[in-house]
Amino acid sequence: MRLHFGLGAASTMDEVEIRWPSGTTETLRGVPADFIYALVEGSGIQEKLALPPLK
């Protein structure tokens, strides 16, 4: 599932809380903006891809 968050001028997300279908919760802090992240339940960020610059 892909989710998109608009952060305006913010360069980082202070905190992101993921509530997985299994019921577990995972919290990420200080996550940089302008990337696509692939996460795995219980393992955090597994992949980080830079977004292309806006035209």
C-alpha positions as CSV (number, residue, x, y, z in Angstrom):
1,M,0.0,0.0,0.0
2,R,1.4,3.4,-0.9
3,L,0.5,6.5,1.2
4,H,1.4,10.1,0.5
5,F,1.8,12.8,3.1
6,G,1.9,16.5,2.2
7,L,4.4,18.3,4.5
8,G,4.4,21.8,3.1
9,A,7.8,23.4,3.7
10,A,8.8,20.9,6.3
11,S,12.0,19.0,5.6
12,T,11.4,16.2,8.1
13,M,8.5,14.3,9.7
14,D,9.0,14.7,13.5
15,E,7.2,11.4,14.1
16,V,5.3,8.8,12.1
17,E,3.3,6.2,13.8
18,I,2.4,3.0,11.8
19,R,-0.4,0.8,13.1
20,W,0.0,-2.5,11.3
21,P,-2.9,-4.9,10.5
22,S,-1.5,-7.3,13.1
23,G,-2.2,-4.7,15.8
24,T,1.5,-3.8,16.4
25,T,2.6,-0.2,16.4
26,E,5.9,1.2,15.1
27,T,7.1,4.8,15.6
28,L,9.7,6.4,13.4
29,R,11.2,9.8,14.3
30,G,13.1,12.4,12.3
31,V,12.2,10.9,8.9
32,P,13.4,13.1,6.0
33,A,10.8,14.4,3.5
34,D,11.0,14.0,-0.3
35,F,11.7,10.2,-0.3
36,I,9.6,7.1,-0.9
37,Y,10.1,4.6,1.9
38,A,9.5,0.9,1.9
39,L,8.8,-0.5,5.4
40,V,8.5,-4.0,6.8
41,E,6.5,-4.6,9.9
42,G,8.9,-4.9,12.9
43,S,12.0,-4.0,10.8
44,G,11.4,-0.3,10.0
45,I,12.6,1.4,6.9
46,Q,14.0,-1.2,4.4
47,E,14.4,1.0,1.3
48,K,14.6,4.8,0.7
49,L,14.2,6.2,-2.8
50,A,14.6,10.0,-3.6
51,L,11.7,11.7,-5.3
52,P,12.5,13.5,-8.5
53,P,12.5,17.3,-8.1
54,L,9.3,19.2,-8.9
55,K,9.3,21.0,-12.2
